[in-house]
Amino acid sequence: MNNIPKFFAPALPSYGSRREFLTQVGGGFGAIALAGMLNAQDSSWRAPDPRYPLAPRIGHHPAKAKNIIWLFINGGPSHVDTWDYKPELIRRDGQELAGFDRNTGFFRDNVGPIMRSPFRFRQHGQCGKYMSDIFPNLARHVDKMAFIHSCWTDSNNHSPALMKINTGSTRMGSPCAGSWVTYGLGSESQNLPSFVVMYDTLGRGLPKGYSQNWGAGFLPSIYQGTALKPQGAPIDNLFRPTDLNDQQQRNQLDLLGRLNRRQTQARPGDSELSARIETFELAYRMQMAAPEAIDIDRETVQTKRLYGTENPRCQHFAKQCLIARRMVERGVRFVQIYSGGEENERSWDGHMNIAANHSGFAGETDQPIAALITDLENRGLLDETLIVWGGEFGRLPLVQRGGTGRDHNPHAFTYWLAGGGVKAGYSHGATDEVGHRAEVDRVSVHDLHATILHLIGLDHLRLTYRYSGRDFRLTDVHGEVVRELVG
């Protein structure tokens, strides 16, 4: 051994402390055991390589869907005035609801009696689904939808309820569903963001909680949603400065990349730095691809008319739905569109007048969403695109005193899904006779998330990320896939 030249001698590991030594040496035995257990399972899925965080990856099982478009109905749409037909509300209109807990809603001192829906319900499609007249265009697609009428959540307040439905936790700081999906599967497009968000364009503001709703939390920041701004340039710095040509910008990025890679060699475990390097490169590629992707003027007159881009009532949401289709068509993994802004009547939060509030917002969204379904189907994309419709909670079957609206209801609300492998024309679960509580086959937010992940090829039990010494997942320690919903 002494005759071996020094440069052939194996390098001995160095440890900064006894704790580091024990962690690395002792941890090796656990890693061996873990590897054995993983080999017994389908080990096709791998955590992303920090150097290529958005590279496309296969999931845990064959996927029903490749992309997700989540239509977030911000403010808490009333299930009993949209999709959950309750004729008992007509018969019991004006009666008190026996045993009602006044703390259920947000305004405990403004609880009134049972109130019938101001809208007429009719049956539609071969499935005979009853639905409100405020969605005449969506009524033609009812046989493509799968309804969950038994959703429930933890909070009667917008901000924590928004966090719950987006991140699985009522507290801020956790990764949202879109971030988990893109962490798990990467993106088919390397020139566009993997996760795109569009919010209200009529000056009504962001949803409560703001960008936390599409934040990456403790995941690398490359997985957070990229929000398209409603006014001006949709993305900051989307266009190269006029005094900089392509080669000069490329040289700058190459230099920055070399400096950052030098840092990653000194800090190999810093995934955030690797994500930052990729963010710079993605921004450069986006300057070439994003302007074309969001340019709806490239669409035909017939397509724009289908969505309603020239209809003053719905043109803002129509443009967003059309951009969403263009995004998934180009490989964007997850798109989320928010209907409604921050404050009560500027969203689906119909406290004072449910008829005016919901008919107004339905008028903004009905034609564009119906067109999105039609357009995806015509292009052969509906089977691989999962559309999700719903908000943060439902509304009470009671009138809120002082008006003709309804207060928040965390005990019951409806979601529907279409495309992406769902069982079309199917209704799951049920609320009680007046729509107050989910009673039959109750579906928690964790169950909803588990089902969405399942449809896109991810096992919610195995999609984990280690942070602060423990493995986290979107569904925490809960969640069951609603398998009856899977086609």
Phi and psi in degrees as a GROMACS rama.xvg file:
@    title "Ramachandran Plot"
@    xaxis  label "Phi"
@    yaxis  label "Psi"
@TYPE xy
-69.2034  -19.4374  ASN-2
-85.1873  -7.31075  ASN-3
-75.6659  128.519  ILE-4
-55.6875  147.765  PRO-5
-57.7778  -36.5642  LYS-6
-74.6765  -7.50752  PHE-7
-94.9598  -11.9353  PHE-8
-68.2063  137.644  ALA-9
-64.2579  139.246  PRO-10
-74.7954  130.909  ALA-11
-84.5351  138.659  LEU-12
-67.1285  148.573  PRO-13
-116.641  144.406  SER-14
-126.217  136.737  TYR-15
-78.9464  -16.9691  GLY-16
-161.216  166.105  SER-17
-63.5959  -36.0887  ARG-18
-61.4978  -43.5944  ARG-19
-63.9195  -39.5632  GLU-20
-61.368  -48.8314  PHE-21
-66.0111  -36.4119  LEU-22
-63.0453  -47  THR-23
-73.6725  -40.6485  GLN-24
-73.7919  -49.9052  VAL-25
-68.1153  -34.8691  GLY-26
-65.1903  -21.88  GLY-27
-62.895  -36.0925  GLY-28
-66.2507  -40.0759  PHE-29
-65.0848  -37.6931  GLY-30
-64.2207  -38.8102  ALA-31
-61.9713  -44.5383  ILE-32
-65.1325  -41.6436  ALA-33
-63.0772  -42.6296  LEU-34
-59.5382  -38.8579  ALA-35
-64.1405  -41.4169  GLY-36
-67.2761  -40.2171  MET-37
-67.1737  -33.2488  LEU-38
-65.7508  -23.7374  ASN-39
-78.126  -12.7606  ALA-40
-105.929  175.991  GLN-41
-71.1493  109.173  ASP-42
-104.977  28.8893  SER-43
-67.6508  -35.0406  SER-44
-76.2262  138.487  TRP-45
-130.575  144.188  ARG-46
-60.4081  148.762  ALA-47
-63.3049  144.606  PRO-48
-70.4249  123.108  ASP-49
-55.322  -25.2775  PRO-50
-75.5828  -24.8823  ARG-51
-133.815  66.3812  TYR-52
-65.9355  -21.9492  PRO-53
-105.441  8.8206  LEU-54
-60.5357  137.105  ALA-55
-64.0077  139.918  PRO-56
-131.87  152.692  ARG-57
-81.9588  152.846  ILE-58
-85.9908  -164.271  GLY-59
-78.9008  -24.1496  HIS-60
-152.502  165.319  HIS-61
-55.1395  131.318  PRO-62
-87.5491  144.947  ALA-63
-81.5698  -34.9122  LYS-64
-124.462  154.309  ALA-65
-106.17  -26.0158  LYS-66
-139.083  160.951  ASN-67
-131.039  133.979  ILE-68
-118.254  111.702  ILE-69
-102.341  113.361  TRP-70
-90.8197  99.6756  LEU-71
-89.127  114.79  PHE-72
-91.1728  85.5264  ILE-73
-72.9336  130.863  ASN-74
117.262  -16.8545  GLY-75
97.1447  78.4835  GLY-76
-66.6111  145.221  PRO-77
-81.0189  115.611  SER-78
-65.5056  -34.8652  HIS-79
-77.7124  -4.36284  VAL-80
-114.773  7.9288  ASP-81
-129.627  -71.0176  THR-82
-117.586  -16.029  TRP-83
-107.63  90.4622  ASP-84
-70.933  125.414  TYR-85
-131.041  86.8758  LYS-86
-61.0232  -21.2419  PRO-87
-62.9116  -25.8254  GLU-88
-63.4667  -32.5188  LEU-89
-69.3675  -45.7782  ILE-90
-68.4148  -31.4035  ARG-91
-107.421  15.5198  ARG-92
-54.9612  127.224  ASP-93
90.303  -7.84573  GLY-94
-87.4855  153.283  GLN-95
-75.0755  147.123  GLU-96
-92.3758  108.187  LEU-97
-61.3826  135.733  ALA-98
75.9905  11.8025  GLY-99
-68.9825  134.085  PHE-100
-85.5691  114.469  ASP-101
-65.583  -14.1539  ARG-102
-86.9803  3.3393  ASN-103
-64.3697  -49.9353  THR-104
-83.5535  -172.961  GLY-105
-85.8913  -31.5747  PHE-106
-108.967  87.205  PHE-107
-65.5268  -23.1172  ARG-108
-93.6408  3.00774  ASP-109
-116.977  35.6608  ASN-110
-86.7784  123.294  VAL-111
-110.4  -167.975  GLY-112
-81.3319  -179.28  PRO-113
-61.0849  138.876  ILE-114
-127.248  129.647  MET-115
-68.0964  160.06  ARG-116
-72.9214  138.791  SER-117
-76.5604  -4.17663  PRO-118
-107.101  151.829  PHE-119
-88.4987  139.051  ARG-120
-106.128  138.852  PHE-121
-134.526  159.483  ARG-122
-85.2698  144.45  GLN-123
-140.996  153.754  HIS-124
70.9702  174.517  GLY-125
-67.0718  -26.581  GLN-126
-77.1927  -11.4876  CYS-127
68.3391  32.0466  GLY-128
-72.1173  129.029  LYS-129
-78.9106  131.496  TYR-130
-149.576  157.985  MET-131
-68.1737  150.123  SER-132
-70.366  -6.67312  ASP-133
-75.1435  -5.54697  ILE-134
-122.21  63.5608  PHE-135
-64.7795  -33.4278  PRO-136
-77.3092  -42.6961  ASN-137
-66.7841  -24.613  LEU-138
-57.8107  -28.778  ALA-139
-74.3748  -10.3743  ARG-140
-111.578  11.0917  HIS-141
-60.8441  -28.9117  VAL-142
-74.5134  -6.21931  ASP-143
-99.1922  -6.28902  LYS-144
-99.429  153.866  MET-145
-122.631  121.473  ALA-146
-99.8391  140.698  PHE-147
-115.973  107.447  ILE-148
-94.9773  1.32837  HIS-149
-119.915  31.3766  SER-150
-73.3529  150.014  CYS-151
-149.735  160.501  TRP-152
-141.553  -174.582  THR-153
-98.1478  -20.7211  ASP-154
-128.361  148.032  SER-155
-103.607  12.7531  ASN-156
-114.648  139.545  ASN-157
-56.634  -54.5934  HIS-158
-57.9242  -54.3549  SER-159
-65.1173  -33.2123  PRO-160
-68.48  -37.6666  ALA-161
-63.1904  -43.3247  LEU-162
-61.4135  -40.8424  MET-163
-62.5547  -49.2333  LYS-164
-72.7651  -24.6408  ILE-165
-90.3366  -36.9551  ASN-166
-118.351  -10.052  THR-167
86.649  -1.0816  GLY-168
-136.219  144.083  SER-169
-77.2117  -9.01614  THR-170
-98.749  149.756  ARG-171
-72.9025  155.873  MET-172
110.65  -5.61153  GLY-173
-97.2034  152.939  SER-174
-66.8566  144.414  PRO-175
-83.6624  170.977  CYS-176
-59.5962  -41.6016  ALA-177
-61.7213  -36.4443  GLY-178
-68.602  -40.6828  SER-179
-63.346  -41.125  TRP-180
-64.1965  -44.9063  VAL-181
-73.6022  -30.116  THR-182
-63.503  -40.2568  TYR-183
-75.6921  -34.2644  GLY-184
-120.066  -10.3293  LEU-185
68.1514  -155.336  GLY-186
-135.916  142.191  SER-187
-76.3011  -19.1442  GLU-188
-104.985  125.317  SER-189
-96.7761  4.32423  GLN-190
-115.428  -0.819271  ASN-191
-132.655  159.07  LEU-192
-59.3617  149.195  PRO-193
-76.8083  -20.1107  SER-194
-141.623  115.716  PHE-195
-119.403  138.69  VAL-196
-123.963  138.653  VAL-197
-128.783  129.404  MET-198
-117.895  -176.16  TYR-199
-56.0108  134.365  ASP-200
-105.74  3.97935  THR-201
-102.624  21.5446  LEU-202
76.0361  17.6098  GLY-203
-91.5435  1.42971  ARG-204
90.2536  175.908  GLY-205
-83.6494  162.826  LEU-206
-65.19  156.497  PRO-207
-57.2573  138.538  LYS-208
94.4628  -14.8514  GLY-209
50.9761  -136.021  TYR-210
-68.4956  -11.0953  SER-211
-59.7249  -24.833  GLN-212
-65.9688  -24.8958  ASN-213
-123.62  26.9198  TRP-214
-81.9149  158.837  GLY-215
-89.516  -5.36935  ALA-216
57.5145  -126.226  GLY-217
-87.8579  -2.03728  PHE-218
-72.7908  158.296  LEU-219
-52.905  142.37  PRO-220
-64.7209  -15.7525  SER-221
-60.8259  -20.123  ILE-222
-93.3088  0.234226  TYR-223
-74.3835  158.337  GLN-224
-70.7145  143.776  GLY-225
-97.6833  111.441  THR-226
-85.9406  130.15  ALA-227
-86.6048  122.151  LEU-228
-71.8031  142.669  LYS-229
-74.5457  -24.4198  PRO-230
-124.016  150.489  GLN-231
71.4585  -156.417  GLY-232
-61.6483  128.844  ALA-233
-63.3279  -27.2316  PRO-234
-132.222  131.605  ILE-235
-59.2286  140.337  ASP-236
57.8278  31.8394  ASN-237
-68.9334  -28.3381  LEU-238
-110.006  138.061  PHE-239
-62.7495  140.716  ARG-240
-55.4767  143.457  PRO-241
-64.8677  -24.058  THR-242
-90.9331  14.1543  ASP-243
-129.469  123.275  LEU-244
-91.2673  174.173  ASN-245
-61.5781  -42.6246  ASP-246
-66.3198  -38.883  GLN-247
-63.9151  -42.6978  GLN-248
-65.866  -39.6108  GLN-249
-62.633  -40.3716  ARG-250
-63.5172  -40.7851  ASN-251
-62.472  -44.9799  GLN-252
-65.4636  -37.8374  LEU-253
-63.2224  -42.682  ASP-254
-64.2914  -45.9285  LEU-255
-60.691  -39.9362  LEU-256
-63.3805  -41.6899  GLY-257
-63.5002  -41.585  ARG-258
-66.1193  -41.7181  LEU-259
-68.4984  -37.8064  ASN-260
-66.4474  -31.3839  ARG-261
-62.8901  -37.6555  ARG-262
-68.9196  -38.0424  GLN-263
-65.2777  -30.3775  THR-264
-66.8169  -33.6682  GLN-265
-79.8467  -23.5819  ALA-266
-132.073  70.7263  ARG-267
-63.5264  -20.9232  PRO-268
-91.5494  3.34124  GLY-269
-86.0038  89.0394  ASP-270
-68.2652  -27.2439  SER-271
-65.9055  -36.7665  GLU-272
-68.1776  -41.7473  LEU-273
-61.8101  -39.258  SER-274
-65.5376  -36.4327  ALA-275
-64.8324  -40.0199  ARG-276
-60.3203  -45.7528  ILE-277
-65.9204  -31.9788  GLU-278
-62.2053  -42.2978  THR-279
-61.9621  -43.0615  PHE-280
-67.5897  -40.4706  GLU-281
-62.9405  -41.1139  LEU-282
-59.7477  -39.2533  ALA-283
-64.9496  -43.9657  TYR-284
-68.3174  -33.2252  ARG-285
-64.7619  -30.6994  MET-286
-60.2127  -25.215  GLN-287
-88.5499  -38.1263  MET-288
-98.7359  -36.1503  ALA-289
-64.6097  -42.5611  ALA-290
-56.36  -38.282  PRO-291
-70.1678  -39.0624  GLU-292
-66.1763  -32.4827  ALA-293
-99.1538  5.52173  ILE-294
-88.0985  93.2832  ASP-295
-75.1313  -10.3634  ILE-296
-66.5021  -12.9454  ASP-297
-77.6088  -10.3702  ARG-298
-81.4912  159.265  GLU-299
-71.9125  159.81  THR-300
-59.903  -39.1763  VAL-301
-63.3748  -40.9874  GLN-302
-66.6287  -44.7288  THR-303
-64.9077  -35.9826  LYS-304
-67.37  -37.4292  ARG-305
-57.8939  -44.9763  LEU-306
-75.9952  -26.2221  TYR-307
92.3333  30.6013  GLY-308
-67.422  -15.7889  THR-309
-104.654  1.06888  GLU-310
-86.5356  112.921  ASN-311
-55.0208  -28.7948  PRO-312
-71.1504  -32.7381  ARG-313
-130.518  8.34485  CYS-314
-62.8534  -33.3729  GLN-315
-65.063  -45.1691  HIS-316
-75.0231  -30.6109  PHE-317
-61.4056  -43.5456  ALA-318
-62.9399  -39.1709  LYS-319
-67.5298  -41.0217  GLN-320
-64.7961  -38.1106  CYS-321
-68.1139  -40.3185  LEU-322
-62.3292  -39.2475  ILE-323
-59.1946  -44.0557  ALA-324
-63.2876  -40.99  ARG-325
-64.19  -34.235  ARG-326
-67.9544  -51.2987  MET-327
-66.9171  -30.4209  VAL-328
-62.6846  -27.393  GLU-329
-100.84  11.564  ARG-330
98.0579  5.19711  GLY-331
-66.4241  132.854  VAL-332
-78.1497  -39.9598  ARG-333
-141.904  126.037  PHE-334
-125.878  133.456  VAL-335
-127.47  129.535  GLN-336
-120.6  128.937  ILE-337
-99.4514  127  TYR-338
-99.635  118.251  SER-339
99.515  154.437  GLY-340
-103.845  -142.326  GLY-341
-88.7178  -46.3442  GLU-342
-97.0307  141.222  GLU-343
-5.38791  -92.3087  ASN-344
-71.0056  -4.32662  GLU-345
-90.564  10.8813  ARG-346
-143.435  -168.323  SER-347
-77.8481  23.5084  TRP-348
-91.6821  72.0187  ASP-349
-82.1178  70.6475  GLY-350
-71.4132  -38.9041  HIS-351
-98.4461  -34.9427  MET-352
-150.093  92.797  ASN-353
-66.38  -31.7787  ILE-354
-66.5477  -49.9027  ALA-355
-68.2164  -42.7955  ALA-356
-62.3598  -54.0963  ASN-357
-73.6715  -35.1392  HIS-358
-67.4595  -33.6821  SER-359
-66.0174  -49.6504  GLY-360
-73.2776  -31.0787  PHE-361
-64.6336  -37.8956  ALA-362
-64.449  -28.487  GLY-363
-76.2769  -25.872  GLU-364
-115.652  -22.8299  THR-365
-59.6613  -54.3172  ASP-366
-64.4951  -46.7502  GLN-367
-61.3504  -40.813  PRO-368
-69.8993  -41.3409  ILE-369
-60.9018  -40.1329  ALA-370
-65.0662  -38.1114  ALA-371
-59.7017  -44.9776  LEU-372
-62.1648  -46.9777  ILE-373
-60.45  -46.6962  THR-374
-64.7536  -45.3045  ASP-375
-60.9696  -42.3418  LEU-376
-64.5301  -44.1994  GLU-377
-62.7684  -30.0393  ASN-378
-92.7555  3.68107  ARG-379
73.5764  22.8756  GLY-380
-106.932  -9.22045  LEU-381
-67.2602  -38.3414  LEU-382
-64.2379  -24.1347  ASP-383
-108.248  4.7683  GLU-384
-119.115  122.29  THR-385
-92.9227  119.586  LEU-386
-98.8298  130.707  ILE-387
-121.713  129.983  VAL-388
-123.924  127.165  TRP-389
163.639  169.903  GLY-390
-120.792  -155.358  GLY-391
-89.78  -23.3852  GLU-392
-166.072  -177.301  PHE-393
-102.801  -157.904  GLY-394
-135.717  154.835  ARG-395
-71.195  152.479  LEU-396
-78.0985  6.17262  PRO-397
-103.372  157.478  LEU-398
-81.2437  144.55  VAL-399
-90.57  120.752  GLN-400
-57.5195  142.212  ARG-401
97.8329  -1.41449  GLY-402
-165.252  -157.818  GLY-403
-128.638  35.0718  THR-404
-109.38  -169.188  GLY-405
-132.976  147.346  ARG-406
-86.933  173.733  ASP-407
-65.4964  150.023  HIS-408
-139.492  103.452  ASN-409
-78.9587  -11.567  PRO-410
-81.9374  -13.5278  HIS-411
-161.265  133.398  ALA-412
-162.207  167.157  PHE-413
-115.089  138.947  THR-414
-122.031  149.359  TYR-415
-130.448  150.962  TRP-416
-126.736  151.422  LEU-417
-144.768  152.914  ALA-418
69.9318  -165.177  GLY-419
50.9952  30.1252  GLY-420
89.729  10.752  GLY-421
-82.1141  159.987  VAL-422
-79.545  107.471  LYS-423
-70.2129  143.437  ALA-424
70.1454  25.5607  GLY-425
-112.387  143.226  TYR-426
-122.453  129.4  SER-427
-116.369  136.496  HIS-428
72.9923  174.389  GLY-429
-159.592  150.887  ALA-430
-95.0646  175.168  THR-431
-68.9613  -177.532  ASP-432
-65.8212  -18.7685  GLU-433
-114.606  3.76514  VAL-434
80.0442  21.1739  GLY-435
-77.9317  -45.1197  HIS-436
-132.814  145.517  ARG-437
-70.5127  127.838  ALA-438
-121.732  -39.6695  GLU-439
-106.121  127.294  VAL-440
50.026  58.3263  ASP-441
-61.517  140.574  ARG-442
-123.271  114.887  VAL-443
-80.2153  170.28  SER-444
-60.3631  -38.5187  VAL-445
-63.3185  -38.633  HIS-446
-64.6212  -41.2705  ASP-447
-61.4394  -46.1802  LEU-448
-62.5885  -43.1057  HIS-449
-59.626  -38.109  ALA-450
-70.2283  -43.3775  THR-451
-61.939  -44.8906  ILE-452
-62.1351  -40.9283  LEU-453
-60.2182  -43.3114  HIS-454
-65.202  -26.4862  LEU-455
-97.8776  8.14732  ILE-456
96.6532  15.6246  GLY-457
-116.656  136.675  LEU-458
-90.0349  114.836  ASP-459
-63.0189  -21.9076  HIS-460
-76.5405  -24.4648  LEU-461
-107.792  -9.66187  ARG-462
-84.8395  92.0428  LEU-463
-127.68  161.431  THR-464
-143.147  128.467  TYR-465
-82.6275  126.03  ARG-466
-148.918  131.572  TYR-467
53.3684  39.174  SER-468
84.6192  4.96022  GLY-469
-142.23  159.584  ARG-470
-88.6261  125.633  ASP-471
-105.635  156.135  PHE-472
-148.255  163.551  ARG-473
-58.2095  -38.0452  LEU-474
-94.5682  9.72725  THR-475
55.1917  -123.446  ASP-476
-109.07  22.4624  VAL-477
-123.109  -170.392  HIS-478
99.8509  130.738  GLY-479
-133.593  135.741  GLU-480
-67.2236  131.886  VAL-481
-80.4364  85.7478  VAL-482
-70.3742  -24.0191  ARG-483
-64.641  -19.5715  GLU-484
-84.0156  -15.1364  LEU-485
-84.8074  126.175  VAL-486
